Amino acid sequence: MEVPLTATVLVLTLWLITLPNSSCSARRVVPDDFDLFDYGAVHHNTQTNDEGFSQEAFPEGWETESTKRDSFNRVNAQTEEYDPQAFLEAWEAKTNTFNVVDYGAVGNGQVDDTKAFLKAWGAMCASSTQGTLTLLVPKGKRFLLNAVAFEGPCRASKVNFQIQGSIVAPNNIGSWTNKEMWIHFSNVQGLSVNGGGRIDGNGAVWWKACGSKSCQRPTALHFNECHGFQLSRLAIFNSPKNHISICSCNDSRVFGLLIWAPKDSPNTDGIDISRSTRVAIQSSHIATGDDCIAINSGSSYIKIRDIKCGPGHGISIGSLGQHGEYSQVEEVQVSNCSFKGTTNGVRIKTWEGGLGYARKITFEGITFEDTRNPIIIDQHYFDNPNSAMDISKSVQVSDVTYRNINGTCTDEKAITLACAGGGCTNIVIDNVSIKSDLPNKRSYAYCDNAHGTSSFSLPSVPCLSH
């Protein structure tokens, strides 16, 4: 009996629909919140792929003959047998990827590849190809970049800047074309920057030239008005100044980073946030010569968790109110973070004579090890002690909670609440235990003009009600 043609078509259609989708759950290895990501596994001697696995775990030749695929993802290509769906996915990936090498990048660490990167970016940004577009910085190469700006808007709704290899800055200060920013992303929506590679800012030449003087130096990675961007799975080293600046970016996420600079490198903040809202930073290790993370004016709804900080100056709100400016920070949560060998732990710092507020801030689940100033509010922050300041004005600090915190400090003073004339209000200290590392010394708390409550605190905080 002959089978009608329409029935045959129907059966084939149903078979194609039920084929497993290799791009969905079968390849999903990391949950949305990345709670299980081991950020300590990323280090400068091991490159990782875009899913965060060490390449050492999958050495060359690990695949067998039965699983090898050709350039179009066909299994056992010599028989010309292939999965049609896999073929289409591989073809789409090829047409959506813009490899910087195809646009003239050399990748030997000596030839300036800036123009090639801009050509690749321009082609990708202008492309009308559907789906996520990827600019690929391939592994196994070292690309020298001068100051460069990757600007949007792009036609695609999602753009992936995938760094699998290394990007290195010039080691000659005189060759820099922009001494404010090195790699700058501006007005790019749906941006992801990832790939398991490394970015080296060659900061030593700048630190040596500037010494203790204040001189203009570039930020390594700068994001401006890139709403919804995601930065993940990269190692960023030796920025001349702060490593990452997030400015005027909302609904953004940063995770899985290793940020490193020597502990004596000047002003090398890990991550600076300003004029941004709904920013999440998590599961990263930051070791620098300044703040691991600094939250500046205009920032709100900031969540920071699972951060290893040290060495460095801790996680700071501010400084705020410099030169009498009006500053505002609110709704900040810092949780499950550890500090080792840092100058400060969790800090709020405001300039005398400033205006505005810092409020609704929570530090919870914090661990200190050999930290000089574990908990500190400093409303007398200034560079020149001889400057004439109107101390009757101050940034208002309120609704600050310290909960479930423990560890050790290198000095006797574990808690400092040095508030300005107007005072800090609704300061809550709950279940805090910080002991001194000094032999036979007990830790103590210093407080001035602070108001609130304290319970189960070691040391006790005399200016707060118990």
N, C-alpha and C positions, 0 to 999 in steps of 0.2 A: 504494500500500500504506500503510495506516495504521500509525504508530509507536505501540507500546504506551505507555500513560501512565507505567508504572514506568520504562521506558527513558528517557523524556524527563526525568523527575525525576532519574535517575541522572546523565545528561549535564549537567544544570544544576548539580547538586551538585558534580561534579568541576570544572566551570568556575569556580564560586565559590571552591573550595579553592585553585585555582591562581592566583587574582588576586594581584598583587603587594601586599605589606603595606607601606603608606606609613609606618608607624610604626617599621619595623625598619631593615634594612641600608641602604635607599635614603636615609634621612635621617641616617644615622650619619656625622658629619663629624669627630669627635674620638676618638682611641683611648683605651682605658681608662686608660692611665698618663699621658696628656696631656703626653708628652714634647715635643710640637711646639707647645705653647701659648706664644704670644709674650706673656709677662706685661708686657713693656714697652709693649705697644700699648694697654693700658687706662690712660686718663688722665682727669682730672677735667673736661675739656671735651668728651669724646666718650662718649656713652652706648652701651652694647652690649646686644645681645639675649641671650637665655638660652643661646645657643650661643657667645657670646663674640665675635661679629662686630660691627664698628663699624657703627652705623646709617648712617654716611655712605657706606658701600659699597653700601647698598641704599636709595637715596633714594625719596621719595614718587613714586608713579606709575611705578615701574620695571616693574610687571607690564603685560602686554599684554592686549587685549580677549579674546584667545583663552584666556588663563590665569586671568582673573578668576573668583572664586567668590563665591557669596552667603554668608549667615550660616551656612548648613548645609553649606558646602564643596561646593556643587553647581557643576559646570562649566557655563557658559552657561545660567544659571538660567531665562532666558526660554523655553527650549525644554522645561523641566522634565525634562531628561535629567541623571541624576546617577549617581554610583558608589555603590551601596548600602553598601559597606564604609566609604567615606569619610564617608557620611552618619552612620553609627553612631558612628564615631570622633569626629566633630565634636560630635554630640549628647552623647556621654560626656564630652568635654572641657568642654562648657558646664555640665553638671550637677555636675562635680567641681571647679569653680572658684568661689571666693568672693571677689568683688571688693570691696575696702573701700569704694569709692564707693557701692555698692549698700546699704551699711549706714550711710550718713550721713557718710562722710568727705568733706571739702570740697577739700582739697589746694591751698590758696592760700598756705600758709606762714604764715598769721596765725591762723586758727581752730584751736583745739586738737582734733585728730582722735583722741585717745587712746581715747575711749569707742567710737567707730566701729570702730577696729581691734580692740578687745576683743570687740565684738559679732560681727564677722566671724570672729575666732578661735574664739569660743565655738560659733558655728554650725558651723564646719568641724570642730572637734574632736569635737563630739557627733554628727556625721553618720555614718550607717551605710552611705553610698554606697560601693560597691566601687571598688577601684583607688586610685591616688595622688590625694590631695586637695590643692588649691592655694589658698593665700591670695594674692591678686594685689594688689600695689601698683602701679597702672598708670603708664606713662611719661607725661611731659609735665606732671606735677603735683608739687607740693612739700608734703609732709605734715608738719605740726608735731605732734610727740609729746612728752608729758611722760614721766616714769618709768613704765614699763609692764612687766608680767610676763605672759608667754605660758606657761601651765602645762599640763602633761599629767597623766595619760596621755590620749591621744586614741584614739578607737575605730579609726581607720584605722591600718594598719601603716606607711604612708608618708605623710609630710606635707611639702609644698613651700611654703616662705615665699618667694615670688618678688617681689623688689624691682626693678621696672623704672624707676620714678621716683625721687624723692629723699625722704629722711626727714631732718628737721632737728630739733635740740633747742632748747628755750627759751633765749633770750638774757638772761633775767632770773633770777639765782640764787634770788631770793626765791620764785619761782613753782614751783620744783622740789618734788615730793612725796616724792622719795627721793634722797638725796644719796650713796648707795652704788653703785647700779646704774641705768643708763638703760634699755636694752632687754635684758630677762632672759628666757632660755628655760630651763625647768626640767622635768625628767622627761618629755621628749618623745622617744619612740623613733622611728627611721626619719626623722629630720628633715633636710631640705635647705633651706639659705638661700642664694639666688643671684639672678640676674636681670639683671646688668649695670648696676644703678642705683648710687646713692651714699647714704652716711650721713654727716651732718655734725653733730658733737657740740658745736659752738659753744664750744670750750674756752677761747677767748681771755678771756671774761669771768671764768672761774674762775682762770686764771693771773694775771690782773691783781689779783683780789681776794685771792688767797693770797700772791702774791709769793714770797719765799723761805721763808715759814712753811709748816709742815706742817698742812694742813687737809683735811677730808674732801671728796672729790670723786668723782663717779660714773664707773664704767667704762662705756664705750659699749656693747659687746656682751658679755654674760655667759652662758655655757653651763654648766649644772649638771645632772649625771646625765642627759645626753642621749647615750646610748650609740649609736654608729654614725652620728652626725650628720655632715653634709657642709656646709662653708661654702666658697663659691666665687664668682668673677666679680663682685666688688663693689669699689667704691672707698669707703674709710672715712677720714674726715678729722677732725682737730682734736678728739680726745676730751679731755674735761677731765682724765682720768687715763689709765690704760692703755686701749688701743683694744679688745682682745679678751682675755677671760679664759676659759680652758678648765679646769673644775674637776670632778673625779670623772666624767670622760667617757672611755669606752674605745672602741677600734675606730673612731676618728674621722679625718676627712680635711679638710685645708684647702688650697686651691690657687687660683691666679689672682686674687690680691688686690693692690690698691694701697692701702697704708696710709701716710698722710702727716700730719705735724705739724711746726711749726718746730723747728729744732735746739735752740733755747733754751727750749722748752716743758718744764716740769718733770714728771718721772715719767710720761711719755706712752709707756710701753712699747708695742711693736707687738702682740705676742702673749705672754701669760703662760700657762704650763701648770703645773698642780699636781694631785697625787693622780690621775693619769690614766695609762693604759697603752695601747700600740699606737695612737699618734697620728702621722699623717704630715702634714707641712707642706711645700709645694713650690711652685715656679713663681710667686713673688710678689716684689713690690718694696716694701720697708719703709724709710721715712725718718721718723725721730722724734727726740724730745729725750732718749730713754733707750734701754734695750735694744731691739733689733729683735725678738729672741725671748729670753725668760727661761724656763728649765726649773727648776721648784721641787720641793720635797720630795714624795715619794710618787709620782714619775713614773718610768716605765720603758718600754723599747722605743719610743723616740721617734726618728723619722726625719725629718731636715730636709735638703732638697736644692733646688738651683736657686733660691737666694734672693739678691736684690740688697739689700744693707744699706748705708744711708748717706744722710744723716748719722744718727748715733745712737751707742749705746754697745756695739754688737756683739751677738753671740750668747753668752748667758751660761748656765752651770750655776750656779744659786743666785741670791741668796745662801742658804747653808745653815747651820743650827746656831745661829741667833740666840737669845739669852737661854738658852744652854745646851741648846737643844732637840735631840732626836734626829731627824736628817734622812737621807733615803736617795734616791739617784738612781742608776739603772744602765741599761745597754744603750741608749746614745744614739749615733746616727750623724748627723754633719753633713758633707755632701758637696756639691761643685760649687757653692760659694757665693762671692760676691764682696763685698768691703768697700771702700767709698770714702769717705774723709774721716771715718772713725769714730774715737771716742775709744779704743775697744778693738776687738779682732778676735774671737778665740775665747777665752773666759774661763771659769775656774772660780773661784768666790769663796765662801769659808767664813768664818764668824765664829770668832774665838778663843773657846775654851771650849765649843764645840759638840760634839755626838756624832753618830755614824752614819757614812755612807760615800757616796762618789761614785766609781763604778767602771764599767769596761767602756765607755769613751767613746772615740769615734774622730772625728777631724777630718781630712778627706781632700779633695784637689782644691780647695784654698782659694786665692783671690787677694786680695792687699791692695794698695790704692793710697792713699798718704798717711794711713796708720793710725798712731795714736800708740803703742798697745801691741798689736801683732799677736797674739802668743801670751802668755798670762798665766795663771798659777795664783797666786792670792792667798789664803793661809790666815791672813792677819792683817787681816781685814776688820772694821772697826768704825767707828762714827760718832764716838764720844767717846774720844779718845786718853787721857784721864785716868781712864777707868773701870777699876775693879779687875777683872781677868779671870783666870780659872784657865787659864793657857796650857799647863798639862800635859795638858789635854784638847783634842781636835781631831777634826773630821770626817776620816775616813780617805779619802785620795785614792789610787786605784790603777788600773792597767791603762788608761792613757790614751795614745792613739797620735795623733801628728801626722805625716801622710804626704802627699807631693806638694803642697807649699805654697810659694808664691813671692809676691814683691811688694816694696813699699817701705814704710818707716816714717818718720814725721816727726821722730823722735828717733834717737839712736844705739842706744838699748836696744830690741832687736827681740824678745827672748825673756826672759820673767821667770818663774822657777819659785821662788816664795817660799813654801816649805812650813813647816808648824809643826814642833814638836819631834819628833813621831812620824815625820815625813817622808812624802814621796810615793813610792810604789813602782811599779816596772814602768812607768816613763815611757819611751815610745819616740818618738824623733824620726828620721824617715827621709825623705831627699830634700827638704830644706827650704832655701830660699834667700830671705832677706829683707835688702834693702840699705837703707841710710840715704839719705834725701833731702838731708841736709845736705852741702854741698860739702866735698869732701876729708875726709869723716868715714866711718869704718868702723863698721858695726853690731856690737853685742856682745850676749852673753847673760849674764844674772844668774841664779844659782841658789843655793839654800840648802836643804839636807836633801832634795834630790831624788835618786832612784836609778832607774837604768834604762840604756838604750842610746841611742846617737846615731850615725847614719851619713849621710854626704853632707849635712852641715849647714853652712849659712852664715847666721849666725856659728856657730862651734863652741860646744858646750855643755860647759864644763869638768867639771861634776859628774857627767856621764853617761859611761859607758864607751864606747869607740870600737872 
